[in-house]
Amino acid sequence: MYQRLDEALRELRDRLGGLPSPAEAEDIWSDIWHQEAHNSTAIEGNTLVLQEVEKLLEEGRAVGAKPLRDYMEVRGYGDAAKWVYGQALEPGDWQNGDLITLQEVRQIHHTAMSLVWAVDPHPHATPAEGPGNFRQHETANFPGGMKPPSWPEVDSQMRDWVKTVDGLEDESDEALPERLARIHNRFEQIHPFLDGNGRTGRLVLNLVLCRIGYPPAIIYKRDRDKYLQAMRRADNDEFGPLGELIARSVTTNLYRFVMPAVAGPVKLVPLPALATRDVTENALRVAAARGRLRAVKGDDGMWRSSKKWVNDYLKSRHRRS
């Protein structure tokens, strides 16, 4: 999985010019934005379906008859995700060149949680524990027995965590996805806020990803059990399963969202970036091998085609049928 991610990143950087500019990103990442806001909140129990999330984020319309807190939770998360994408490409005034700052972590939590907190605040929160502020309560052990630090230790442990993140790109024998898994898991272990740690942790992970030249990751609702199990294994210093989950998500987003948009209609990209609901990656590969889809096989053994060539193939396929 890690090799496939490396190949996709080389393709994006060497052949397609890297991640999109801020102007391009607003359009390219709109689908990622919807998917992330839907799935990250659904992992925590939010009941909105994807179509309701899209209406809420794009049009400000609350369709359906769901609890008010669910709409506010998604709207806050969507605002925070958009802020993350923007900061990753055009950092704010307090960004000092490091991968992340403590102030940014607080800002992400504040943006994600303020709307839902206004209608459904945490029942045990003191005035000093609102959105953007670290907890001043002890918190229960996690399933599996992992115990978060006592609340007076949160600030110092978060400062240490920021230093660890800022050293992410230092030379290491550990695979990058596993280093990302390590910092994501450590954030959740510290559990710095009274509520919203899972959502904030995934947003923070995406800020780091974007700043090192990767697209955001989406942990899908269908993978919730796998994600939680991987987090529990990471609690015991087994970072492989969580690293693989992160790597798979980033690779999927590269092929599904970023490459097709950056490439345009005529630039050659790997076949996974051209797969759609109408035609699978495997169908494209078979068509290319049989000469039915115009494609080029590179020295790396990878087939590449373009949107235009795929559209031509689909039209010819429909004519044959």
Residue pairs with C-beta under 8 A, 6 or more apart in sequence:
1 177
1 244
1 247
1 248
1 251
2 175
2 176
2 177
2 243
2 244
2 247
4 247
4 251
5 177
5 247
5 250
5 251
5 254
7 300
7 302
8 251
8 254
8 255
8 259
8 270
9 213
9 214
9 254
11 259
11 269
11 270
12 18
12 19
12 254
12 258
12 259
12 262
13 213
15 267
15 268
15 269
16 259
16 262
16 263
16 267
16 269
17 262
18 213
19 25
19 89
19 210
19 213
19 214
19 215
19 258
20 28
20 29
20 258
20 261
20 262
21 89
22 86
22 89
22 90
24 261
24 262
25 85
25 89
27 261
28 257
28 258
28 261
28 262
29 85
29 215
29 216
29 257
30 58
31 257
32 215
32 216
32 218
32 253
32 257
33 57
33 78
33 81
33 82
33 85
34 50
34 53
34 54
34 57
34 58
35 50
35 218
35 220
36 77
36 81
36 202
36 206
36 216
36 218
37 53
37 57
37 74
37 77
37 78
37 81
38 48
38 49
38 50
38 53
38 74
38 221
39 218
39 219
39 220
39 221
40 77
40 198
40 199
40 202
40 203
40 218
40 219
41 48
41 70
41 73
41 74
41 77
41 199
42 48
42 221
42 224
43 198
43 219
43 221
43 224
43 227
44 73
44 198
44 199
46 70
46 73
46 74
47 66
47 67
47 70
48 56
48 64
48 66
48 70
48 71
48 74
49 64
51 63
52 62
52 63
52 64
52 66
53 74
53 78
55 61
55 62
55 63
56 62
56 63
56 71
56 74
56 75
56 78
57 74
57 75
57 78
62 71
68 119
68 120
69 116
69 119
69 120
72 115
72 116
72 118
72 119
72 120
73 115
73 116
75 115
76 111
76 112
76 113
76 114
76 115
76 116
77 112
77 199
77 203
79 111
79 112
79 115
80 108
80 111
80 112
80 199
80 200
80 203
81 203
81 206
81 216
83 107
83 108
83 111
84 108
84 203
84 206
84 207
84 210
84 216
85 206
85 210
85 216
87 95
87 104
87 207
88 206
88 207
88 210
88 211
89 210
92 104
94 101
94 103
94 104
95 101
95 104
98 162
98 165
98 166
99 165
99 166
99 168
99 169
99 208
99 211
99 212
100 162
100 165
100 166
100 204
100 207
100 208
100 211
101 162
102 158
102 159
102 162
104 204
104 207
105 158
105 162
105 192
105 200
105 204
106 132
106 133
107 132
108 200
108 203
108 204
108 207
109 131
109 132
109 193
109 196
109 200
110 131
110 132
111 131
112 131
112 196
112 199
112 200
112 203
113 131
113 132
113 193
113 195
113 196
113 199
113 200
114 131
117 130
117 131
121 130
122 129
122 194
122 195
124 137
124 194
125 194
125 195
126 136
128 136
129 135
129 136
129 137
129 193
129 194
131 196
133 193
134 151
134 154
134 155
134 158
134 192
134 193
135 151
135 154
135 191
135 192
135 193
135 194
136 151
137 151
137 194
138 150
138 151
139 148
139 151
139 191
139 194
141 147
141 148
142 148
142 232
142 235
143 232
144 232
144 235
146 189
146 232
146 235
148 189
148 190
148 191
149 157
149 190
149 191
154 190
154 192
157 190
157 192
158 190
158 192
161 183
161 186
161 187
161 190
164 183
164 186
165 183
165 208
168 176
168 179
168 180
168 183
168 208
168 212
169 212
172 179
174 182
174 239
175 243
177 243
177 244
177 246
177 247
177 250
178 239
178 240
178 242
178 243
179 243
180 205
180 208
180 209
180 243
180 246
181 230
181 234
181 239
181 240
181 242
181 243
181 245
181 246
182 234
182 239
183 205
183 208
184 201
184 202
184 204
184 205
184 242
184 246
185 231
185 234
185 235
185 239
185 242
187 197
187 201
187 204
187 205
188 197
188 198
188 201
188 231
189 235
191 197
193 200
202 217
202 219
205 217
205 246
206 216
206 217
209 215
209 216
209 217
209 250
210 216
214 250
215 250
215 253
215 254
215 257
215 258
216 250
216 253
217 246
217 249
217 250
217 253
218 249
218 252
218 253
219 227
219 245
219 249
220 249
223 245
226 241
226 245
227 242
227 245
229 241
230 241
230 242
230 244
230 245
231 242
233 239
233 240
233 241
233 242
234 241
234 242
254 273
255 270
255 272
255 273
255 275
256 273
256 275
259 269
259 270
259 273
260 269
260 273
260 274
260 307
263 269
263 273
263 306
263 307
264 307
265 306
265 307
265 308
266 306
266 307
266 308
267 306
268 296
268 304
268 305
268 306
269 304
269 305
269 306
270 302
270 303
270 304
271 281
271 284
271 285
271 288
271 295
271 302
271 303
271 304
271 305
272 281
274 281
274 284
274 305
274 306
274 307
274 310
275 281
275 284
278 314
279 310
279 314
284 293
284 295
284 303
284 305
284 310
285 303
287 293
287 295
287 313
288 295
288 297
288 303
288 305
289 303
292 313
292 316
292 317
293 305
293 309
293 310
293 313
294 305
294 309
294 312
294 313
295 303
295 304
295 305
295 309
296 303
296 304
296 305
297 303
297 304
298 304
